[in-house]
């Protein structure tokens, strides 16, 4: 059940980050960005001592991480 939770949160976070950052990706890319964003956001939140649980907290942290990931990828693409 835990993997299903993270897949759903990843898709939602990836989609939200896509809309916030003004990008246009597909479902699989949203899932990948959302899951990597969840790991990145969770790591940063843990380092800062922020602990949000549940669906909403996890989605917020994952979305913020996904937005950061898309921002950093945009910087790398601009330099290349």
N, C-alpha and C positions, 0 to 999 in steps of 0.2 A: 504494500500500500504506500510506503514511503516514496518509492520511485515514481509512482503515478502522481503523487503530490508534487514532486519536483518537476516533472514534465509539464504539468498544468501551470504551475507557477512560472516555469521557464517560458512557456508560450505566451502567457499573459504579460510577463515582464518584457519579453522581446518585442511584442506588439506595441506595448505602451512606449517603450524606448524608441521604436521606429517612428511613432506618431510625434513624440516630443522632439526628436532630433530631425524631423522632416525627411526621413529616408523612405525607401520603398523596397521591401524585401518580401520573400515568400515565407510560408509557414515553417519550413525546415530551418531557414536562416534565422527566423525569429526564435525558434526553439534553441538553436545553438548559441545565439547571442544572449538569450535569456538565461540559459544555464551557466555559461561562462560569466555573465554579469552577476548571477547569484553567488557564484564562488568568489568573485572579486569583491562584490559588495559585502558579503559575509565576512571576508577576511578583513576588510577595512573597518567594518562596524565592530568586529571583535577587537581589533587593535585599538579602537577608540573607546572601548568599553560600552558600546551600544548593544543592547539585547532586546530585540523585538521578536515576539513569537507569534504564532498563528498565521493564518492565511494573509491577512492584511499586512502585518509587519514583514513577513517574508517577501511578499510581492513588492512592497515599497523598497526594501533593501535590494532586492534583485533588480528592480527597475532602475534605481540609482546606479547600481553597478553596471548595468547594460548601457545606460546613457554614457557613463564614463568610458566604457569600452568603445562605443561608437565614436565618441569624441576623439579618443586616442587613435583609433583606426583612421579617422578622417585626417588627423595630423600627419600620419605616416603616408597616406595616399597623396597628400598635397606635396610632400617633399620628394616623392618618387617620380 
